Amino acid sequence: MELNLQTTSKITWCPGCPNSQILVAFRKVVTDLVSENKLKAENIVCAVGIGCHGKISDYLNLNTFTALHGRPIPVMSGIKMANPDLCVIGFSGDGDSFSEGIEHLIHAARRNSDIKLLIHDNQVFALTTGQATALSPKGFKGKSTPGGKIEEPLNPLSIVLTAGATFVARTYAGDIVGTEKIMKAAIAHKGFAFVDIIQPCITFFDTRDYFKDKLYWLAEGNPRNDLNEALNLVTNDDGRVPLGIFYDVSKETFEEGLGNIQIQISKSK
Ligand code: SF4
């Protein structure tokens, strides 16, 4: 039977919002992986937090779970621990995972939980109509910072790299084909996969012009197993913004470690 990932829910994102491009890319990725027998649709579980990104759960005919604000990650970790055969994919926003739930993010990366996290990074709390997040740039003027944001933003990629994530990548929502490639690589990765998707909020923080001439894709075959090189790329202050896979290494996952301990305990009885 042909896979139909559409639902009857009306799309309520602003017309032209790049969230729709993320949805298109993700549906294509799942359709491809299922048709290639690499995944079963019934074995996919998606979790979302609170924010504009979270509406994606209404538009996907898959198993989905809507968590509290900033809390998709503990839900994902619990699902994966309970049934390691499931493919657990989370959608979250920069406000959701870097302002609200950053502690979950850091510890999931540190544990190398075998879950995939796709961040809709629009550098603003968009659902609540334009407040600064931890990723909004210094000087950002929004409803919570009318005089301009005072603090420097966090660097999302350096945080997850130093916390221990084993797959770290960045893409741009407007590049649907590029985003599909990154999503497929993240899903194929065994361990904690983090994808920062630059997703301008065209209503409350339209950064499309800002990014237009800054984005570039890393060359094919760039080294992906060198943490220092990855950190250099994501912290480089040369005015350009690289896209691609910065880091992709193999390491025991939390669920594998848990399984090994359970075997040892059962043998010792
Ligand atoms: Fe998209 Fe921004 Fe509208 Fe939310 S407020 S749907 S992020 S354009």
Residues whose N, C-alpha, C, O or C-beta is under 5 A from the ligand:
A	BS01	SF4	W13 C14 C17 C52 A126 C201 I202 T203 F204
